Amino acid sequence: MSNNKLQLDWHRVADVDELPAGRVKTVTAGTLSMALTHIDGEFTAMANRCPHQGGPLGEGSIEVGSDGQCWLRCPWHGWDFDPKTGRPPGGHEDTGQTLYPVEVREDGIYIGLEEEAPHQQTVTDVMADTMTNWGVTTVFGMVGHSNLGLADALRLQEKQGRLNYYGIRHEGAAAFACSGYGKLTGKPAACLTIAGPGATNLMTGLWDAKVDRAPVLALTGQVDAQVLGPGAFQEIDLAAAFAPVARFSQTVLHTSKHAVLMTLACKSALIERDVAHLIFPDDVQTLAAQPSATASGPEGRVADSAIAPAKSVLQAAVALVEQSKRPIIVVGYGARDAMESVVALAERLNSPVLTTFKAKGQIADHHPLAAGVLGRSGTPVASWFMNECDLIIALGASFSNHTGITPKRPIIQVDFERMTLGKFHAVTIPVWAEIGVTAKLMAAALPDVPETVDQRPELAERWAIWREEKRSRAVDDQGNGLNSSAVFAALSEAVPSDAIIAVDVGNNTYSFGRYFESRGQRILMSGYLGAIGFSFSAAMGAWAATQDQDEYRGRKVVSVSGDGGFGQYMGDFTTAVKYNMDITHVLLNNSQLGKISKEQRAGEWPVWQTELHNPNFSAYAKLCGGRGIRVTRVGQLEMAIRDSLAHAGPALIEVITDADLI
């Protein structure tokens, strides 16, 4: 016995008096789950998993037969085992349980286990290694029964320091967090779910990423491959469900080339700027990898994306520019990584730079050539210059009806997506090329002194008019809460110029577009989908990027929403607290779905079912363990914002606002 003891690792699993006589409980020894029983003063331990269908024996009961024999009964289907031998009635060895050595010591009950064998590499280990080789170093998700093998592979990556994992409360928040991460960095993060409802909960966030061209990798569990089809518990046809939203979607099979499959998924997300999806049947996740299996990576698989325009097209574009006197540049979200070259072109042409709403912040509003946001969420400054121009140079803009780029002027449209060129109406010169490359080539081809009007004095004049208008609105008070102009004036002053700001949808977002003056902050939003609830979850994704992307380290993350938007995923404020995410959330609370109320009035409908019953959100933030401040008067606003921004962790500013003063 002494020699056996030397070969065992002993694990303390319970106090001596913790388990009453005649009872069973689940304990953990090392990584093994055990059913610990106490019968006639004797403690015994067997594997917690019933050999029938894996029922948890530690949640079962002790039954005593008429002959005095004790049985441990499985809570699922009633299979019985002798706690002292592990054998079932009749003594059939093939359906019995192995017992593990137990010792009762002064300080507790111990179970002895043989030294664990070295971890054997699984197919999901190979795939997780491949995933991190591709730079997917952030995962938001929920561990569950149909993804445990994959989750363990991710755990090992985290243990090696190659991955950051964030456990969320709702899979929808995970998808939005990944969308925000992708929009900010241009790189995919991954979201992990179980089969069935966990996977379907991802859909809204994945569609948000898809329509805004943000790379995301979705990893979903699935039922065992051998029971696919008949309708097992939580089985749905995930391949069919994800087909519309995922550019790449494949099931991982026993016979798959596992590293290649993960490489194709990561490459599809990154290159196509879209959703990639892998389905992991439960029984495939723990398959031993072949001894020769190695992880893959991006080396030799990704080409330079700097596409130059055709020479003849460039010449035609430059010729049209040379004929203009009052050109403007309209910058879309697609130009976000080329702004240095775009601004240099604008300075060469003395041309105002207008942005789409999605591109807000790509040029600071205090730049001498900045004209602000064009369109429904925009400024009268941008609208004025659109009306006065004689040429539009559209760079990375999609021409959505929200923006309203007029087709009544000559247009040079530059985009790296060929389908985007002239999508809604013909343009004068469509240019297929990378935007930064094209802007540099155009600037180099122009005369040293282009014959364009210097529009800087007019820009300064129009901004002065608009800022005076905003100041006059900021003092409006009907006694029902703060007005939006005052809120965003204070935020314009206080939010750091290098901050990342995630905004939601609704009146709060329209007001943000009009009133907030960017000083270079990076803005994230649900552009084409317009998904309520986006902002706080996306802010979690942005914060994750500050942890693993050097470009964003140390940057403050701010999110803005209404009460309707925050209520969608407010449970994940606890996620921010758990990981001490440095996020300041500004919540404009008017106790209604204000934008919908406005639309009902505009359509001459009665306002109906838009009122909301809200908690005290600042108190809720405190109950979750974060900072919470409630603002009901203008005089409280500046201090609340500065205090929350200074807080090194999740903070929520609840601002009671007037729904009519937007």
N, C-alpha and C positions, 0 to 999 in steps of 0.2 A: 504493500500500500504506500509506503514512504517513497518508493521509486516512482510510482504513478503520480504522487503529489508533486514531485519535482518536475514532472512533465506537463503539469496543468497550470493554467493561469486562473487564479481565483478572483471572482468578481462579487463584491458585496451588492446584494439585490434588495434587502429589506431589513428592518429592525426585527429583533427576536419576537417582540410582542405585537407586531404589525398585522399578522394574519391569524384570525381566530381559528380554533379547531373546527374542522368540518367545512372549511372554505377553500376557495381557489382564487388566485389573482394573477394578473399578467405582470411580469417583471422583465427587465432587460439585463442580459449578461453580455458584455462586449457589444456586439452588433446583433446578437440573437435575442429574439422574443421568446420568453419561456412561460409556461403555465406552472406556477408554484402552488403545491397543495399542502395542507396541514391535516393529517389523519392520525388519530390516536397518538398524538404527541410526536409524530414523525413527519418531517418535511421532505417532499420529493419534488423533482422538477423534470418536465418533459417539454419537447418543442411545442410552441404555442399553436402551430398550424395543424389542423385536422387533416389527415391524409385523404379524406373524402373530397371536399371542395375548398379546403383551406380555412375552415371556420376557426375563430379565435377561441381555443380551449380555455384560456384564462378568463373568459367572460361566461363560461359555462357554470354548471352547478354540480355539487356532490350529492349523489343519490345512494341510499342504502337499501339493498334488497331484503327480502324476507329472511334470507339466510345470513344476514349481517354483513354481506359483501358490499364494500363501497365501490362506486363507479363515478368517474369523471365524465359528465355528459356534455357533448358539444352543443352549443346554443343554436346552431343552424339546423341540423338534421337529426340530432339525437344519437349520434354514434357514441358508444361508451368505451371507456378505457379504465383499467385497474391502475389507480394512482401509484401503487407500489411496484408494479411490474411493467406498466405501459401496455399490457396486452388487452385486447378486446374480449368480450364474452366468447367462449369457445377456444380462445388461445391462438387464433390465426396470426402467425408471425408477420405475414405480408401486409396486414392492416394495423399493426401495432405501432407503438411509439417508443423511441429510445429514451431511456432515463439518463440524466446527467448527475454526476456526483454533487452532493449537497453537504455542507458542514455548518453546524450551528456553533457560532463563537460568541464570546462575551459581547462583542460590539455589533453583532448582526448575523444574518444568514448569508452564506456564500455559495456560489455555484462554480464548479471547476470545469474549465473548457480546455481542450487541447489547443496548443498554439495555432493561431490562424495561419492557414496556408497563404503564400503570397497571392496577391490579387491577380486573377487571370484576365487578361485583356479581352473585352467584349467588343462586339461590332459597334455599340454606341460609344465606347471609349475611343475607337478609331474616328468615328464621326464627330464627336465633341472636340477631339484634338484637331481635326481638319477645320472645324468651325472657328476655333480660336486662331489657327494659322491664317485664316482669312480676315482676321481682325475683328471678329464678332466677339466682343469681350464683355458685353452687358446683356443680361437676361432678366426679364420681368416675367413672373409666372406664379403658378400654384401647383405644388406637388400633390399628386393624387394617385389613386390605386392603379390607374392604367398608364402611368408614366414613370413608375418607380425605378425601373432599370435605367432609363434615360436620365432621370434626375440624379441617380448615383454617379453617372458619368460626368454630369455637370458639376456635382459636388467635388469630384476628384480634380477637375479643372480649377475650381475655386481654391481648393487646398494647395494647388501648385502655384497660385498667384496669377493665373492666366485669365481669370473670369471674375466678374462681380455679379452676384445673383441677388435679386430683390423680390421677396415674396409679397404678393399683392393680395387685396381682399376681393377683388372682382376682376375677372379676366378681361372685361372691356377696358378697364383702366390700364391693364398691361399693354393692350394693343395701341391705345392712345399714347402711352408712354413711349413705345417703340416708334410710333409715327413722329412724335415730337423729336426724339433722338435722331431719326433719319432726316427730318427736315433741317435740323440744325447742322448736323455733321456731314450729311451726304453718305453716311455709312450705315449699314443695318445693325440694329439690335434684334434680339430674339425674344419671342414670347412663348412660354411653355404652358400647356394645358393638358387636361385629361381628355378622354373621348367624350362624345355626346355633348352635354350642356356646356362643359368647359370650352370645347372647341367652338361651339356656335356663339358663345358670348364674345368671341373675338371680332365678329363680323363688322360691326360699325367702325371700330378703330382701324381695321384692315382696309375697309373701303375708303376711309379718310386718307390713309397713306397712299392707296392706289391712285385715286383721282388727283392727288397733289404730287404724285411722282416721288414719293419718299420710300427708300428701300427698307423692307422689313422681312425678317425670317420668322415664320410661324412653325412651331414644333408641337404637334398634337399626338397624344397617346391614342391608342385604339385597342379594341378587344383582341383576344388571341386570333391569329390568322386562321386557325382551324375552325373557328366558330363564326367567321365572317359570313354573312348572308342570311342565316335563319332568323336573325333578330335577337341577338344576345343583349343582356342588360347594358344600357347606354350605347348600344351600337347604332350609329347612323352612317349613311354613305358619305364619308368625309371627302372622298375624291370628287363626288358630284357636288357636294355643298360648297366646296372651295373653288370649284372650276371657274366660276365667273370672276372671283376676286383675285385669284393667284395667277401670276404669269407662268409660274412653274409650280406644279403640285404632283408629288409622287409618293407612293407607298413603299416603305422600306421592307424588303422581303428577305427571307433566309438566303436567297441566292443573289441578292443585289451586290454590285460593286460599291461597297459602302462609302469609301472615301470619295470615289468619283461622284456618287449621288449627292453627298454634302457639298462637294466643290461646285457642282452644277447649280445647286440651290443658292449658295452664297454668291456665285458669279451672276446668276439671274437677278437677284435682288440688287446687287451693286451696279451692274452694267445697265440693266433695263430700268433701274430706279422704280422698282415695283415690289410686289409681294411675292415671296417664294414660300412654299409650304411642303413640309415633310410629315408623313403619317407613320407612326411607329407602333405596329401591333405589339401587344404586351409580351408575347412569347419570343419575339425577335430581339427585344431590347437586351436580353441577358445571354444571347448566344455567344459562345467563345469565338473570338476572331481567329482567323487562320494565322499560323505562326509567321507567315510572310507578309501579313497585312501591315501596311504603313499609312500614316496620315498623308493627306494631300495639302496643297496650298496654292497661292495665287501666282507663284513664279512661272513665267512662260505662258500665262493664260490671259493676261490683261494687256491690251495695247494702249498707246497714248491716244487721248481723246481730243487733242488739239487739231480740229479739222478746219482747214482754211477754205475760203470761198473760191469758186472758179474765177479765173482772172477776168474774163469778160463780164461776169456779173459784178465783180468789185468795181471795174471801170465804169459800168453803167450807174452804179450806186453813187460813186464819187462825182460823176458828171451831174447827177440830179442834185446832190448837195451843193455843188458849186453854183447852181442856178438859183438857189434859195437865198432869201434875206433874213427870214425869221424862222429858222428850223427849231423844232423842239425834239427832245429825246424822251421817249416813254419807256421806262425801265420796268420790267416784270421780274417775277421771282426767279425766272430762269437765268437772270444775269447776276445772281447774288455772289457768285465767285469771281466775277469779272469787273467789279465796280471800279477798281483803280484805273483800268484801261478805259472804261466808260466815262468816268469823270474827266480823264485827260482829253478825250474826244470832245466832251462838252465845253471844256475850257478853251479848246482850240477854235470851236465854233461860236463861242459866246452864247451858248444855247441853254435855255432852261431844262432842267431834268425833272420830269414828272414821274411819279411811281404809281403802279397799281397798288391796291390795298395790300395784297400779299407781299409786295416789295417794300412796304413802309419800313423806314429805318435804314435802307441800303445806302442812302445818302442822307447825311444829317440835315435837318430842316434849317439850320443856321448857315449852311454853305451858301455862298453868294449866288449860286446857280440853282439851288433847290427850289422847287415850286410846290412841294407837298404831294399829297395823294389825289389822284384823279378819280372821280366817280361818286357813287352813292355815299361812300364813307369818307369822302375827300374834302378838300378845301376850295373856297372860291378862287384862290390864287391859281391852282392848277387849271380850273375850268377857264379862267380868263385867258391863259396862255394857249390853251387848246384852241380857243376861238380866234386868237390873233395870229396863229402860225400859218406858214405857207408850205411846210413840209414836216412830216412826222417820221422820225427814225425810231422804230419800235424794236426793242432789244429784249428778247426772252419774255415777251408779253403774250398772253393767250387770247386777247380781244374778247374777254367775257362781257356780257351785257351789264354786269355790275360796274365795270370800269368805264365803258362807253367811249372808246376811242372812235372818233368820227371817221367814217369812210369817205368824207367829202374833201379830203386833202390828199395830195400825193403821199404815199406811204412806202418807206423802205422797211421791210420786216426781216429781222435776222433771228434765226433759231436753229438749234441743233436737232430739233424734231421736225422731220420733213412734213409730217401730217399736220403740224400746227401752222405751217405757212399757208396763208390765204384760206384758213379753215372755214371762216364764216362769210367772207366775201373776198373778192379779188383784191390784191394789193399791187401797187405799181411795180415794185421790184422785190420779189421774194429771194432771200439769201439763205442758203443752207450752209451753215458753218458754226463753229464755236464762237461765242459772242466776244470773249476777250481777244481772240486772235483777229477777228474782223474789225473790232474797234481800233486796234493798233494799226492794222493795215490801212484803214480809212484815214486815220489821222496822219499817217506817213505820206499818203498820196495827195492830201489836200495842199493848196498853196500855203506858203508860210504865213500869209496874212489873208485869210478868207474874207470875202466881201459880205459879211453878215453883220446885222445890227447887234451891238452890244446890249443885251437885254437885262443886264444887271441892275441899272437904275430903276427900271420898271418893276423888276422883282422886288426890290427893296420897298418901293412904293406900295405894291399890292400887299406885301406882308404887313406893312405898317397899318394899312386899313383893316386887314383881318385880325391882327392882334388887338387893335382897339375894340373891334367888335367882340372879341372873346372876353376882354376885360369887362365890358359892359354886361355881358351875360353872366359873368362869374358872381355878380352881386345879387342876382335874382333870387328871391326867397318868398315862397308862398306859405311858409310855415309847415310844410309837409316833408321836410328833409332837404339835404344838400342838392345842389344842381351839378350836373356832370361837368360843366366848364370849370367850376371851382376845383372839383376832384382832380381832373387831369392837368390843370395848371399846377397844382401842388406836386403831382407825380412828375411832371416835366422837370421841375426844379430839383427833386430829391433823388430820383432813380439814377444810379451811376451810368455814365455814358457807355460803358462796356457791358452793361447788364444784358441778360437774355429775358425777353418778356413774352409769355404765352398768353394769348387773349382768346376769349370764348366767342359766342355768337349772341346776337340780341342788341338791344339799345345800347348796352354798355360798350359794345364793340364799335358800333357806328360812332358813338361819342369819342371813343379812343382814337379812331381814325381822324376825326375832325380836330379835336382839341389837344391831344398829346403831341408835343413837339420833340421829335427824336433828336438825340445828340450822337447818334451812331449805334444805339442799342439794336440788338438782333431781335426781330419780331417773328413769332411763330403763331400760326392760326390754322383753323380748319377752313381752307379756302373754298374749294369747289363743293365739298359735301356740306359745309356749314353745320357741323355736328355739335349740338349743345352738349356741354360736359367735357369738351376737349381740353380746356386750358390747364386745370390743375394736374390732370394726369400727364399732359404733355410737359408741364413744368418738371414733373418727376423725371421724365426722360431727359430733359435738358440738364437737370442737376446731375444725373448719372454721367452725362457727357463731361461734366466738369471734373469728374473723378477719374476718367480713363482716357481723356483726349487732351493732350498738352495745350492745344490751342485755346481751350476753354477753362483751364484750371484757374480757380480763384475768382471766377466771374459770378456776380450775384444773379440769382434767378428770381423773377417776379412773375406772378400770374394774375390775370384780371378776369372776373366773371360777374354775372348777375347771380341772384339767389336761385333762379331756376337751374342754371348751369352747374353751380357748385353742388346742388342737391343730388345731381345724377350719380356722382361717385364720391360723395363726402366721406364714406367709410374709409377711403384710402388716405384720408388725412392721418389716420393711425399708422399707415405705412411710412409716411414722411417722418412721423415721430420716431418710429422704430429704428429707422436708419439715419436719424438726425439730419434730414435733408434741409439744406439752407435755402428755403423757399419762403418768400413773402407773398401771401395771397391777398389781393384787394377785392373784396366782395361788395358790390353795389346792391344793396337790399332795398327793393321797392315793394316787396310782398306781392309781386305779380309777374306774369310773363309779359313784360312791358311792350315788347315789339309786337306781339300778337294782339294785344289790346289796341295798339296803334293801328295795325292793319285792319282790325275789325271796324274801327271808327272810319278809316279811310274808305272802306268798302261799303259804308253805310249799313253795317250790321250792328246789332247790339253787342256790347262787350259781354262775353259769356265764358265762364269757366277758365278764366286766366288768373284769378286770384290764387295766392298760395298761402298755406298755413306753415309758417316757419318757426324753427326754434331760435333761441338767441345763439347765433353762430359763433360769436366771440366766446361765449361760455362753453359751447361745444368744443371749440379748439382747446380751451384750458382743460376740459375733462379728458380730452385725448392725450394730454401731456405737452401741448404746444403753447405758444404765446397767443393770446386773444385780446383784441382791443376793439371796443365799440365806439363809433364816432356818430354823434347826433347833431353837432354844431360845427360850423366852419372853423371856429377858433381852435378846435381839438385836432384838426386834420394834420397840420404840419408836424406836430410833435408825435402823433400816432404813426405817421409814415416813417419818420426818422428813427423812432424807437424800434419799429418792426424791422426795418432794414438793418439796423445795428445788431439785432438778435441773431446769434449764430445757430440757427435751427429753424424749424417750421413756425411761421407766424401768420396770423389771419387778422386783417383789418376789416371789420364789418362797418360799412358806411351806410347809414340810413339815407336813402335818396328819394327825391321827388320824381315820380314816373313821368310827369309832364315837363320837367325841365331837363331835356336831353340835348 
